């Protein structure tokens, strides 16, 4: 999981640089915010998988339930964080969503490589 986080962080920094290059300084905060959401999402997953592994030693069914709860938790977190950034903070949507997507794409690609 550490490797995924490092790659996500590097891609986040690259996306922030691209946002800054094309949209200037006002794009920095939204881009960092979008990448931070993706990184936090990965950290939530990592924590939930670790907890589920511990729970599985005593109760496999509760472990599955913990993983399902983790999916819901991460989904709600991303929705609330994006809503907060776009709605309340009024951050620019293009750099925020672009950096979020690039960071999430890194997670998805690296996650599938680890399964193989």
Secondary structure, DSSP 4 states (H G I P E B T S, - for coil): -HHHHHHHHHHHHHHHHHHHHHH-THHHHHHHHHHHHHHHHHHHHHHHHHHHHHHHTT-HHHHHHHHHHHHHHHHHHHHHHHHIIIIIS---HHHHHHHHHHHHHHHHHHHHHHH-
